[in-house]
Amino acid sequence: MRHVSRLVWVLTLLPLLGCGEAQLDTAEVTGKVTIGGKAAAGILVTFSPVDSEVPNVQVASGRTADDGTYSLLSGVQGIEGAVPGKYKIVINDDSVAAGEDYMSGDGGRGDVSSQEPDTGTGMVPAEYTSVETTPKEVEVVLGKNTFNLDL
């Protein structure tokens, strides 16, 4: 009987132990980038949180495939999707301008806001290449989100 009560006690406490770092609640985010009506390949799409005070909201990004489609990954862990919240969308065709190492530092909150805007010499118009100037702002909600971006 003593072994049974110990087993019940252990089974009761087991869920409280957890198994390491908590997984972020993310939503699937996909879309397609077109420029002048044509699919844009190799474009870096970065969702930068509008409200940096909201806990667990992290920069999310993805690069477009040959057909212009993208899907986002969040934070340094590369978790699929984005945490629900409001984001400004920064779009770059030059990985250096977008900061390939944006995931370094503050838990995946790369400092996209301090980046210099791209000069617009690539395929992407200059206004979309900086958090300060991009006109694209969206809200990610739980579930599937599709944001097609025609520049």
Secondary structure, 3 states (H helix, E strand, C coil): CHHHHHHHHHHHHHHHHCCCCCCCCCEEEEEEEEECCEECCCCEEEEEECCCCCCCCCCEEEECCCCCEEECEECCCCEECECCEEEEEEEECCHHHHCCCCCCCCCCCCCHHHCCCCCCCCCCCHHHCCCCCCCCEEEECCCEEECCEEC
